[in-house]
Amino acid sequence: MITGDNPMTAAAIAAEAGVDDFSPGHAEDKLKLIRDEQAKGKLVAMCGDGTNDAPRSPRPTSASP
């Protein structure tokens, strides 16, 4: 999980979602990660509130508002 949330919020969300690892990042970081993973042929899912990500988001394989 890559998130712009503060570390305490990110840890709580990761734990609730069953995510083992998370990293801080901004919309540009997420965009690069998604494109890099898609270039490897991987399926990519993205979810979030869209407030900061929507203007710069690529087309993930799957997305949820």
Predicted model as a PDB file, atoms N, CA, C, CB and O in Angstrom, pLDDT in the B-factor column:
MODEL        1                                                                  
ATOM      1  N   MET A   1       0.854  -1.158   0.000  1.00 85.00           N  
ATOM      2  CA  MET A   1       0.000   0.000   0.000  1.00 85.00           C  
ATOM      3  C   MET A   1       0.905   1.226   0.000  1.00 85.00           C  
ATOM      4  CB  MET A   1      -0.974  -0.005   1.220  1.00 85.00           C  
ATOM      5  O   MET A   1       1.878   1.288   0.750  1.00 85.00           O  
ATOM      6  N   ILE A   2       0.583   2.186  -0.833  1.00 84.00           N  
ATOM      7  CA  ILE A   2       1.308   3.452  -0.843  1.00 84.00           C  
ATOM      8  C   ILE A   2       0.290   4.549  -0.538  1.00 84.00           C  
ATOM      9  CB  ILE A   2       2.038   3.701  -2.227  1.00 84.00           C  
ATOM     10  O   ILE A   2      -0.761   4.624  -1.174  1.00 84.00           O  
ATOM     11  N   THR A   3       0.607   5.389   0.430  1.00 85.00           N  
ATOM     12  CA  THR A   3      -0.382   6.346   0.911  1.00 85.00           C  
ATOM     13  C   THR A   3       0.253   7.664   1.327  1.00 85.00           C  
ATOM     14  CB  THR A   3      -1.151   5.757   2.073  1.00 85.00           C  
ATOM     15  O   THR A   3       1.401   7.716   1.769  1.00 85.00           O  
ATOM     16  N   GLY A   4      -0.513   8.706   1.176  1.00 83.00           N  
ATOM     17  CA  GLY A   4      -0.091  10.017   1.640  1.00 83.00           C  
ATOM     18  C   GLY A   4      -0.563  10.301   3.055  1.00 83.00           C  
ATOM     19  O   GLY A   4      -0.274  11.362   3.609  1.00 83.00           O  
ATOM     20  N   ASP A   5      -1.293   9.354   3.645  1.00 85.00           N  
ATOM     21  CA  ASP A   5      -1.773   9.531   5.017  1.00 85.00           C  
ATOM     22  C   ASP A   5      -0.609   9.538   6.000  1.00 85.00           C  
ATOM     23  CB  ASP A   5      -2.770   8.421   5.386  1.00 85.00           C  
ATOM     24  O   ASP A   5       0.480   9.045   5.708  1.00 85.00           O  
ATOM     25  N   ASN A   6      -0.868  10.111   7.169  1.00 88.00           N  
ATOM     26  CA  ASN A   6       0.184  10.089   8.186  1.00 88.00           C  
ATOM     27  C   ASN A   6       0.423   8.639   8.609  1.00 88.00           C  
ATOM     28  CB  ASN A   6      -0.202  10.978   9.420  1.00 88.00           C  
ATOM     29  O   ASN A   6      -0.465   7.799   8.460  1.00 88.00           O  
ATOM     30  N   PRO A   7       1.614   8.336   9.135  1.00 89.00           N  
ATOM     31  CA  PRO A   7       1.977   6.952   9.448  1.00 89.00           C  
ATOM     32  C   PRO A   7       1.018   6.229  10.387  1.00 89.00           C  
ATOM     33  CB  PRO A   7       3.328   6.930  10.044  1.00 89.00           C  
ATOM     34  O   PRO A   7       0.780   5.034  10.208  1.00 89.00           O  
ATOM     35  N   MET A   8       0.463   6.917  11.383  1.00 92.00           N  
ATOM     36  CA  MET A   8      -0.461   6.244  12.305  1.00 92.00           C  
ATOM     37  C   MET A   8      -1.756   5.852  11.591  1.00 92.00           C  
ATOM     38  CB  MET A   8      -0.775   7.153  13.512  1.00 92.00           C  
ATOM     39  O   MET A   8      -2.273   4.753  11.789  1.00 92.00           O  
ATOM     40  N   THR A   9      -2.269   6.749  10.768  1.00 91.00           N  
ATOM     41  CA  THR A   9      -3.479   6.445   9.998  1.00 91.00           C  
ATOM     42  C   THR A   9      -3.198   5.327   9.008  1.00 91.00           C  
ATOM     43  CB  THR A   9      -3.992   7.701   9.258  1.00 91.00           C  
ATOM     44  O   THR A   9      -4.001   4.405   8.864  1.00 91.00           O  
ATOM     45  N   ALA A  10      -2.069   5.403   8.327  1.00 88.00           N  
ATOM     46  CA  ALA A  10      -1.697   4.376   7.358  1.00 88.00           C  
ATOM     47  C   ALA A  10      -1.576   3.010   8.024  1.00 88.00           C  
ATOM     48  CB  ALA A  10      -0.380   4.744   6.671  1.00 88.00           C  
ATOM     49  O   ALA A  10      -2.035   2.012   7.467  1.00 88.00           O  
ATOM     50  N   ALA A  11      -0.972   2.949   9.197  1.00 91.00           N  
ATOM     51  CA  ALA A  11      -0.823   1.680   9.912  1.00 91.00           C  
ATOM     52  C   ALA A  11      -2.182   1.100  10.288  1.00 91.00           C  
ATOM     53  CB  ALA A  11       0.033   1.872  11.171  1.00 91.00           C  
ATOM     54  O   ALA A  11      -2.391  -0.108  10.175  1.00 91.00           O  
ATOM     55  N   ALA A  12      -3.100   1.941  10.731  1.00 92.00           N  
ATOM     56  CA  ALA A  12      -4.434   1.468  11.106  1.00 92.00           C  
ATOM     57  C   ALA A  12      -5.188   0.945   9.898  1.00 92.00           C  
ATOM     58  CB  ALA A  12      -5.232   2.586  11.774  1.00 92.00           C  
ATOM     59  O   ALA A  12      -5.829  -0.103   9.975  1.00 92.00           O  
ATOM     60  N   ILE A  13      -5.120   1.659   8.785  1.00 89.00           N  
ATOM     61  CA  ILE A  13      -5.811   1.231   7.561  1.00 89.00           C  
ATOM     62  C   ILE A  13      -5.199  -0.065   7.044  1.00 89.00           C  
ATOM     63  CB  ILE A  13      -5.737   2.333   6.470  1.00 89.00           C  
ATOM     64  O   ILE A  13      -5.921  -0.984   6.656  1.00 89.00           O  
ATOM     65  N   ALA A  14      -3.869  -0.141   7.037  1.00 89.00           N  
ATOM     66  CA  ALA A  14      -3.192  -1.354   6.567  1.00 89.00           C  
ATOM     67  C   ALA A  14      -3.583  -2.557   7.410  1.00 89.00           C  
ATOM     68  CB  ALA A  14      -1.672  -1.166   6.594  1.00 89.00           C  
ATOM     69  O   ALA A  14      -3.853  -3.631   6.872  1.00 89.00           O  
ATOM     70  N   ALA A  15      -3.614  -2.389   8.726  1.00 93.00           N  
ATOM     71  CA  ALA A  15      -3.974  -3.498   9.613  1.00 93.00           C  
ATOM     72  C   ALA A  15      -5.405  -3.960   9.358  1.00 93.00           C  
ATOM     73  CB  ALA A  15      -3.808  -3.085  11.081  1.00 93.00           C  
ATOM     74  O   ALA A  15      -5.677  -5.160   9.303  1.00 93.00           O  
ATOM     75  N   GLU A  16      -6.308  -3.010   9.205  1.00 93.00           N  
ATOM     76  CA  GLU A  16      -7.708  -3.363   8.975  1.00 93.00           C  
ATOM     77  C   GLU A  16      -7.904  -4.059   7.632  1.00 93.00           C  
ATOM     78  CB  GLU A  16      -8.580  -2.117   9.042  1.00 93.00           C  
ATOM     79  O   GLU A  16      -8.754  -4.939   7.495  1.00 93.00           O  
ATOM     80  N   ALA A  17      -7.107  -3.655   6.645  1.00 89.00           N  
ATOM     81  CA  ALA A  17      -7.233  -4.236   5.295  1.00 89.00           C  
ATOM     82  C   ALA A  17      -6.406  -5.505   5.117  1.00 89.00           C  
ATOM     83  CB  ALA A  17      -6.813  -3.216   4.253  1.00 89.00           C  
ATOM     84  O   ALA A  17      -6.491  -6.156   4.075  1.00 89.00           O  
ATOM     85  N   GLY A  18      -5.608  -5.864   6.123  1.00 92.00           N  
ATOM     86  CA  GLY A  18      -4.779  -7.056   6.009  1.00 92.00           C  
ATOM     87  C   GLY A  18      -3.546  -6.842   5.151  1.00 92.00           C  
ATOM     88  O   GLY A  18      -3.002  -7.795   4.593  1.00 92.00           O  
ATOM     89  N   VAL A  19      -3.100  -5.595   5.042  1.00 89.00           N  
ATOM     90  CA  VAL A  19      -1.917  -5.267   4.251  1.00 89.00           C  
ATOM     91  C   VAL A  19      -0.693  -5.336   5.154  1.00 89.00           C  
ATOM     92  CB  VAL A  19      -2.047  -3.856   3.594  1.00 89.00           C  
ATOM     93  O   VAL A  19      -0.674  -4.737   6.230  1.00 89.00           O  
ATOM     94  N   ASP A  20       0.321  -6.064   4.718  1.00 87.00           N  
ATOM     95  CA  ASP A  20       1.517  -6.267   5.533  1.00 87.00           C  
ATOM     96  C   ASP A  20       2.519  -5.124   5.455  1.00 87.00           C  
ATOM     97  CB  ASP A  20       2.188  -7.530   5.123  1.00 87.00           C  
ATOM     98  O   ASP A  20       3.324  -4.951   6.371  1.00 87.00           O  
ATOM     99  N   ASP A  21       2.486  -4.351   4.392  1.00 83.00           N  
ATOM    100  CA  ASP A  21       3.510  -3.342   4.187  1.00 83.00           C  
ATOM    101  C   ASP A  21       2.892  -2.095   3.579  1.00 83.00           C  
ATOM    102  CB  ASP A  21       4.633  -3.879   3.292  1.00 83.00           C  
ATOM    103  O   ASP A  21       2.009  -2.186   2.727  1.00 83.00           O  
ATOM    104  N   PHE A  22       3.352  -0.938   4.014  1.00 84.00           N  
ATOM    105  CA  PHE A  22       2.904   0.300   3.408  1.00 84.00           C  
ATOM    106  C   PHE A  22       4.039   1.294   3.372  1.00 84.00           C  
ATOM    107  CB  PHE A  22       1.710   0.876   4.163  1.00 84.00           C  
ATOM    108  O   PHE A  22       4.962   1.234   4.185  1.00 84.00           O  
ATOM    109  N   SER A  23       3.968   2.210   2.425  1.00 83.00           N  
ATOM    110  CA  SER A  23       5.003   3.223   2.249  1.00 83.00           C  
ATOM    111  C   SER A  23       4.357   4.581   2.081  1.00 83.00           C  
ATOM    112  CB  SER A  23       5.901   2.896   1.041  1.00 83.00           C  
ATOM    113  O   SER A  23       3.252   4.689   1.550  1.00 83.00           O  
ATOM    114  N   PRO A  24       5.048   5.622   2.535  1.00 85.00           N  
ATOM    115  CA  PRO A  24       4.530   6.958   2.296  1.00 85.00           C  
ATOM    116  C   PRO A  24       4.690   7.314   0.822  1.00 85.00           C  
ATOM    117  CB  PRO A  24       5.247   7.992   3.189  1.00 85.00           C  
ATOM    118  O   PRO A  24       5.630   6.857   0.171  1.00 85.00           O  
ATOM    119  N   GLY A  25       3.801   8.106   0.308  1.00 82.00           N  
ATOM    120  CA  GLY A  25       3.914   8.521  -1.080  1.00 82.00           C  
ATOM    121  C   GLY A  25       2.853   9.534  -1.442  1.00 82.00           C  
ATOM    122  O   GLY A  25       1.809   9.635  -0.797  1.00 82.00           O  
ATOM    123  N   HIS A  26       3.140  10.262  -2.464  1.00 80.00           N  
ATOM    124  CA  HIS A  26       2.198  11.257  -2.964  1.00 80.00           C  
ATOM    125  C   HIS A  26       1.634  10.769  -4.287  1.00 80.00           C  
ATOM    126  CB  HIS A  26       2.877  12.648  -3.128  1.00 80.00           C  
ATOM    127  O   HIS A  26       2.030   9.714  -4.782  1.00 80.00           O  
ATOM    128  N   ALA A  27       0.718  11.524  -4.857  1.00 76.00           N  
ATOM    129  CA  ALA A  27       0.053  11.116  -6.092  1.00 76.00           C  
ATOM    130  C   ALA A  27       1.055  10.764  -7.188  1.00 76.00           C  
ATOM    131  CB  ALA A  27      -0.875  12.220  -6.576  1.00 76.00           C  
ATOM    132  O   ALA A  27       0.850   9.799  -7.924  1.00 76.00           O  
ATOM    133  N   GLU A  28       2.124  11.527  -7.302  1.00 79.00           N  
ATOM    134  CA  GLU A  28       3.128  11.250  -8.334  1.00 79.00           C  
ATOM    135  C   GLU A  28       3.801   9.899  -8.103  1.00 79.00           C  
ATOM    136  CB  GLU A  28       4.185  12.363  -8.362  1.00 79.00           C  
ATOM    137  O   GLU A  28       4.094   9.178  -9.057  1.00 79.00           O  
ATOM    138  N   ASP A  29       4.048   9.553  -6.829  1.00 82.00           N  
ATOM    139  CA  ASP A  29       4.654   8.261  -6.496  1.00 82.00           C  
ATOM    140  C   ASP A  29       3.717   7.121  -6.876  1.00 82.00           C  
ATOM    141  CB  ASP A  29       4.998   8.192  -4.994  1.00 82.00           C  
ATOM    142  O   ASP A  29       4.143   6.100  -7.416  1.00 82.00           O  
ATOM    143  N   LYS A  30       2.435   7.313  -6.586  1.00 82.00           N  
ATOM    144  CA  LYS A  30       1.442   6.287  -6.902  1.00 82.00           C  
ATOM    145  C   LYS A  30       1.345   6.087  -8.407  1.00 82.00           C  
ATOM    146  CB  LYS A  30       0.067   6.665  -6.325  1.00 82.00           C  
ATOM    147  O   LYS A  30       1.270   4.957  -8.888  1.00 82.00           O  
ATOM    148  N   LEU A  31       1.349   7.186  -9.144  1.00 82.00           N  
ATOM    149  CA  LEU A  31       1.276   7.136 -10.598  1.00 82.00           C  
ATOM    150  C   LEU A  31       2.437   6.328 -11.161  1.00 82.00           C  
ATOM    151  CB  LEU A  31       1.275   8.551 -11.187  1.00 82.00           C  
ATOM    152  O   LEU A  31       2.239   5.474 -12.025  1.00 82.00           O  
ATOM    153  N   LYS A  32       3.645   6.593 -10.677  1.00 86.00           N  
ATOM    154  CA  LYS A  32       4.821   5.860 -11.159  1.00 86.00           C  
ATOM    155  C   LYS A  32       4.726   4.376 -10.811  1.00 86.00           C  
ATOM    156  CB  LYS A  32       6.105   6.458 -10.563  1.00 86.00           C  
ATOM    157  O   LYS A  32       5.011   3.519 -11.648  1.00 86.00           O  
ATOM    158  N   LEU A  33       4.328   4.076  -9.584  1.00 85.00           N  
ATOM    159  CA  LEU A  33       4.213   2.685  -9.156  1.00 85.00           C  
ATOM    160  C   LEU A  33       3.197   1.934 -10.021  1.00 85.00           C  
ATOM    161  CB  LEU A  33       3.808   2.612  -7.671  1.00 85.00           C  
ATOM    162  O   LEU A  33       3.461   0.817 -10.465  1.00 85.00           O  
ATOM    163  N   ILE A  34       2.049   2.544 -10.255  1.00 83.00           N  
ATOM    164  CA  ILE A  34       1.016   1.897 -11.073  1.00 83.00           C  
ATOM    165  C   ILE A  34       1.534   1.652 -12.481  1.00 83.00           C  
ATOM    166  CB  ILE A  34      -0.265   2.757 -11.120  1.00 83.00           C  
ATOM    167  O   ILE A  34       1.387   0.551 -13.013  1.00 83.00           O  
ATOM    168  N   ARG A  35       2.131   2.652 -13.082  1.00 87.00           N  
ATOM    169  CA  ARG A  35       2.638   2.490 -14.450  1.00 87.00           C  
ATOM    170  C   ARG A  35       3.748   1.446 -14.517  1.00 87.00           C  
ATOM    171  CB  ARG A  35       3.152   3.827 -14.986  1.00 87.00           C  
ATOM    172  O   ARG A  35       3.796   0.655 -15.459  1.00 87.00           O  
ATOM    173  N   ASP A  36       4.636   1.434 -13.534  1.00 90.00           N  
ATOM    174  CA  ASP A  36       5.717   0.446 -13.514  1.00 90.00           C  
ATOM    175  C   ASP A  36       5.165  -0.974 -13.414  1.00 90.00           C  
ATOM    176  CB  ASP A  36       6.673   0.721 -12.345  1.00 90.00           C  
ATOM    177  O   ASP A  36       5.616  -1.872 -14.123  1.00 90.00           O  
ATOM    178  N   GLU A  37       4.193  -1.171 -12.536  1.00 87.00           N  
ATOM    179  CA  GLU A  37       3.615  -2.503 -12.364  1.00 87.00           C  
ATOM    180  C   GLU A  37       2.827  -2.931 -13.606  1.00 87.00           C  
ATOM    181  CB  GLU A  37       2.705  -2.531 -11.127  1.00 87.00           C  
ATOM    182  O   GLU A  37       2.883  -4.096 -14.001  1.00 87.00           O  
ATOM    183  N   GLN A  38       2.102  -2.007 -14.216  1.00 88.00           N  
ATOM    184  CA  GLN A  38       1.369  -2.331 -15.445  1.00 88.00           C  
ATOM    185  C   GLN A  38       2.335  -2.686 -16.574  1.00 88.00           C  
ATOM    186  CB  GLN A  38       0.472  -1.149 -15.866  1.00 88.00           C  
ATOM    187  O   GLN A  38       2.053  -3.574 -17.378  1.00 88.00           O  
ATOM    188  N   ALA A  39       3.467  -1.999 -16.634  1.00 92.00           N  
ATOM    189  CA  ALA A  39       4.466  -2.285 -17.665  1.00 92.00           C  
ATOM    190  C   ALA A  39       5.024  -3.696 -17.526  1.00 92.00           C  
ATOM    191  CB  ALA A  39       5.602  -1.269 -17.597  1.00 92.00           C  
ATOM    192  O   ALA A  39       5.489  -4.283 -18.503  1.00 92.00           O  
ATOM    193  N   LYS A  40       4.979  -4.239 -16.313  1.00 94.00           N  
ATOM    194  CA  LYS A  40       5.425  -5.618 -16.062  1.00 94.00           C  
ATOM    195  C   LYS A  40       4.314  -6.627 -16.374  1.00 94.00           C  
ATOM    196  CB  LYS A  40       5.881  -5.774 -14.594  1.00 94.00           C  
ATOM    197  O   LYS A  40       4.502  -7.835 -16.231  1.00 94.00           O  
ATOM    198  N   GLY A  41       3.152  -6.114 -16.803  1.00 92.00           N  
ATOM    199  CA  GLY A  41       2.037  -6.989 -17.121  1.00 92.00           C  
ATOM    200  C   GLY A  41       1.169  -7.342 -15.937  1.00 92.00           C  
ATOM    201  O   GLY A  41       0.313  -8.221 -16.039  1.00 92.00           O  
ATOM    202  N   LYS A  42       1.371  -6.672 -14.811  1.00 89.00           N  
ATOM    203  CA  LYS A  42       0.590  -6.973 -13.618  1.00 89.00           C  
ATOM    204  C   LYS A  42      -0.742  -6.245 -13.640  1.00 89.00           C  
ATOM    205  CB  LYS A  42       1.367  -6.601 -12.364  1.00 89.00           C  
ATOM    206  O   LYS A  42      -0.868  -5.165 -14.217  1.00 89.00           O  
ATOM    207  N   LEU A  43      -1.729  -6.849 -13.006  1.00 86.00           N  
ATOM    208  CA  LEU A  43      -3.011  -6.192 -12.815  1.00 86.00           C  
ATOM    209  C   LEU A  43      -2.881  -5.258 -11.626  1.00 86.00           C  
ATOM    210  CB  LEU A  43      -4.160  -7.226 -12.602  1.00 86.00           C  
ATOM    211  O   LEU A  43      -2.308  -5.628 -10.601  1.00 86.00           O  
ATOM    212  N   VAL A  44      -3.404  -4.065 -11.755  1.00 82.00           N  
ATOM    213  CA  VAL A  44      -3.253  -3.061 -10.710  1.00 82.00           C  
ATOM    214  C   VAL A  44      -4.623  -2.569 -10.269  1.00 82.00           C  
ATOM    215  CB  VAL A  44      -2.386  -1.884 -11.200  1.00 82.00           C  
ATOM    216  O   VAL A  44      -5.471  -2.235 -11.097  1.00 82.00           O  
ATOM    217  N   ALA A  45      -4.830  -2.528  -8.968  1.00 78.00           N  
ATOM    218  CA  ALA A  45      -6.064  -1.983  -8.405  1.00 78.00           C  
ATOM    219  C   ALA A  45      -5.703  -0.757  -7.582  1.00 78.00           C  
ATOM    220  CB  ALA A  45      -6.819  -3.046  -7.535  1.00 78.00           C  
ATOM    221  O   ALA A  45      -4.643  -0.696  -6.959  1.00 78.00           O  
ATOM    222  N   MET A  46      -6.594   0.208  -7.590  1.00 77.00           N  
ATOM    223  CA  MET A  46      -6.370   1.429  -6.815  1.00 77.00           C  
ATOM    224  C   MET A  46      -7.678   1.802  -6.152  1.00 77.00           C  
ATOM    225  CB  MET A  46      -5.839   2.598  -7.713  1.00 77.00           C  
ATOM    226  O   MET A  46      -8.740   1.734  -6.771  1.00 77.00           O  
ATOM    227  N   CYS A  47      -7.602   2.194  -4.904  1.00 76.00           N  
ATOM    228  CA  CYS A  47      -8.792   2.684  -4.228  1.00 76.00           C  
ATOM    229  C   CYS A  47      -8.408   3.884  -3.385  1.00 76.00           C  
ATOM    230  CB  CYS A  47      -9.442   1.578  -3.358  1.00 76.00           C  
ATOM    231  O   CYS A  47      -7.248   4.045  -3.005  1.00 76.00           O  
ATOM    232  N   GLY A  48      -9.364   4.706  -3.102  1.00 70.00           N  
ATOM    233  CA  GLY A  48      -9.111   5.895  -2.301  1.00 70.00           C  
ATOM    234  C   GLY A  48     -10.256   6.865  -2.446  1.00 70.00           C  
ATOM    235  O   GLY A  48     -11.238   6.598  -3.139  1.00 70.00           O  
ATOM    236  N   ASP A  49     -10.116   7.998  -1.780  1.00 67.00           N  
ATOM    237  CA  ASP A  49     -11.187   8.985  -1.853  1.00 67.00           C  
ATOM    238  C   ASP A  49     -11.113   9.816  -3.126  1.00 67.00           C  
ATOM    239  CB  ASP A  49     -11.139   9.895  -0.645  1.00 67.00           C  
ATOM    240  O   ASP A  49     -12.074  10.502  -3.476  1.00 67.00           O  
ATOM    241  N   GLY A  50      -9.991   9.760  -3.815  1.00 64.00           N  
ATOM    242  CA  GLY A  50      -9.868  10.458  -5.082  1.00 64.00           C  
ATOM    243  C   GLY A  50      -9.560  11.938  -4.962  1.00 64.00           C  
ATOM    244  O   GLY A  50      -9.327  12.599  -5.974  1.00 64.00           O  
ATOM    245  N   THR A  51      -9.554  12.469  -3.761  1.00 67.00           N  
ATOM    246  CA  THR A  51      -9.336  13.903  -3.574  1.00 67.00           C  
ATOM    247  C   THR A  51      -8.002  14.350  -4.148  1.00 67.00           C  
ATOM    248  CB  THR A  51      -9.405  14.259  -2.099  1.00 67.00           C  
ATOM    249  O   THR A  51      -7.948  15.315  -4.909  1.00 67.00           O  
ATOM    250  N   ASN A  52      -6.932  13.664  -3.795  1.00 66.00           N  
ATOM    251  CA  ASN A  52      -5.606  14.057  -4.260  1.00 66.00           C  
ATOM    252  C   ASN A  52      -5.143  13.263  -5.472  1.00 66.00           C  
ATOM    253  CB  ASN A  52      -4.610  13.898  -3.150  1.00 66.00           C  
ATOM    254  O   ASN A  52      -4.298  13.731  -6.235  1.00 66.00           O  
ATOM    255  N   ASP A  53      -5.682  12.079  -5.653  1.00 64.00           N  
ATOM    256  CA  ASP A  53      -5.193  11.190  -6.705  1.00 64.00           C  
ATOM    257  C   ASP A  53      -5.866  11.390  -8.050  1.00 64.00           C  
ATOM    258  CB  ASP A  53      -5.370   9.782  -6.285  1.00 64.00           C  
ATOM    259  O   ASP A  53      -5.219  11.237  -9.086  1.00 64.00           O  
ATOM    260  N   ALA A  54      -7.124  11.723  -8.060  1.00 63.00           N  
ATOM    261  CA  ALA A  54      -7.902  11.746  -9.292  1.00 63.00           C  
ATOM    262  C   ALA A  54      -7.295  12.577 -10.414  1.00 63.00           C  
ATOM    263  CB  ALA A  54      -9.254  12.255  -8.999  1.00 63.00           C  
ATOM    264  O   ALA A  54      -7.253  12.105 -11.551  1.00 63.00           O  
ATOM    265  N   PRO A  55      -6.824  13.790 -10.149  1.00 60.00           N  
ATOM    266  CA  PRO A  55      -6.312  14.590 -11.262  1.00 60.00           C  
ATOM    267  C   PRO A  55      -5.098  13.989 -11.965  1.00 60.00           C  
ATOM    268  CB  PRO A  55      -5.961  15.947 -10.770  1.00 60.00           C  
ATOM    269  O   PRO A  55      -4.876  14.264 -13.144  1.00 60.00           O  
ATOM    270  N   ARG A  56      -4.308  13.172 -11.264  1.00 58.00           N  
ATOM    271  CA  ARG A  56      -3.082  12.633 -11.843  1.00 58.00           C  
ATOM    272  C   ARG A  56      -3.129  11.129 -12.032  1.00 58.00           C  
ATOM    273  CB  ARG A  56      -1.912  12.989 -10.981  1.00 58.00           C  
ATOM    274  O   ARG A  56      -2.124  10.528 -12.412  1.00 58.00           O  
ATOM    275  N   SER A  57      -4.245  10.521 -11.781  1.00 61.00           N  
ATOM    276  CA  SER A  57      -4.300   9.069 -11.816  1.00 61.00           C  
ATOM    277  C   SER A  57      -4.255   8.529 -13.236  1.00 61.00           C  
ATOM    278  CB  SER A  57      -5.546   8.584 -11.124  1.00 61.00           C  
ATOM    279  O   SER A  57      -4.891   9.064 -14.144  1.00 61.00           O  
ATOM    280  N   PRO A  58      -3.487   7.452 -13.408  1.00 58.00           N  
ATOM    281  CA  PRO A  58      -3.528   6.730 -14.680  1.00 58.00           C  
ATOM    282  C   PRO A  58      -4.773   5.871 -14.694  1.00 58.00           C  
ATOM    283  CB  PRO A  58      -2.248   5.863 -14.892  1.00 58.00           C  
ATOM    284  O   PRO A  58      -5.587   5.941 -13.773  1.00 58.00           O  
ATOM    285  N   ARG A  59      -4.924   5.094 -15.683  1.00 61.00           N  
ATOM    286  CA  ARG A  59      -6.051   4.169 -15.711  1.00 61.00           C  
ATOM    287  C   ARG A  59      -5.598   2.852 -15.093  1.00 61.00           C  
ATOM    288  CB  ARG A  59      -6.581   3.956 -17.171  1.00 61.00           C  
ATOM    289  O   ARG A  59      -4.977   2.033 -15.771  1.00 61.00           O  
ATOM    290  N   PRO A  60      -5.901   2.638 -13.814  1.00 55.00           N  
ATOM    291  CA  PRO A  60      -5.544   1.347 -13.222  1.00 55.00           C  
ATOM    292  C   PRO A  60      -6.378   0.248 -13.856  1.00 55.00           C  
ATOM    293  CB  PRO A  60      -5.748   1.364 -11.688  1.00 55.00           C  
ATOM    294  O   PRO A  60      -7.395   0.519 -14.494  1.00 55.00           O  
ATOM    295  N   THR A  61      -5.950  -0.977 -13.683  1.00 58.00           N  
ATOM    296  CA  THR A  61      -6.707  -2.100 -14.201  1.00 58.00           C  
ATOM    297  C   THR A  61      -8.077  -2.140 -13.545  1.00 58.00           C  
ATOM    298  CB  THR A  61      -5.955  -3.419 -13.971  1.00 58.00           C  
ATOM    299  O   THR A  61      -9.066  -2.513 -14.176  1.00 58.00           O  
ATOM    300  N   SER A  62      -8.131  -1.757 -12.280  1.00 56.00           N  
ATOM    301  CA  SER A  62      -9.383  -1.713 -11.520  1.00 56.00           C  
ATOM    302  C   SER A  62      -9.298  -0.552 -10.549  1.00 56.00           C  
ATOM    303  CB  SER A  62      -9.650  -3.061 -10.765  1.00 56.00           C  
ATOM    304  O   SER A  62      -8.234  -0.283  -9.992  1.00 56.00           O  
ATOM    305  N   ALA A  63     -10.403   0.133 -10.343  1.00 55.00           N  
ATOM    306  CA  ALA A  63     -10.396   1.259  -9.406  1.00 55.00           C  
ATOM    307  C   ALA A  63     -11.701   1.285  -8.635  1.00 55.00           C  
ATOM    308  CB  ALA A  63     -10.177   2.601 -10.146  1.00 55.00           C  
ATOM    309  O   ALA A  63     -12.738   0.829  -9.118  1.00 55.00           O  
ATOM    310  N   SER A  64     -11.633   1.822  -7.437  1.00 56.00           N  
ATOM    311  CA  SER A  64     -12.813   1.952  -6.596  1.00 56.00           C  
ATOM    312  C   SER A  64     -12.794   3.324  -5.946  1.00 56.00           C  
ATOM    313  CB  SER A  64     -12.869   0.829  -5.525  1.00 56.00           C  
ATOM    314  O   SER A  64     -11.762   3.734  -5.415  1.00 56.00           O  
ATOM    315  N   PRO A  65     -13.910   4.047  -5.973  1.00 53.00           N  
ATOM    316  CA  PRO A  65     -13.922   5.369  -5.335  1.00 53.00           C  
ATOM    317  C   PRO A  65     -13.881   5.258  -3.819  1.00 53.00           C  
ATOM    318  CB  PRO A  65     -15.161   6.152  -5.761  1.00 53.00           C  
ATOM    319  O   PRO A  65     -13.886   6.276  -3.125  1.00 53.00           O  
TER     320      PRO A  65                                                      
ENDMDL                                                                          
END                                                                             
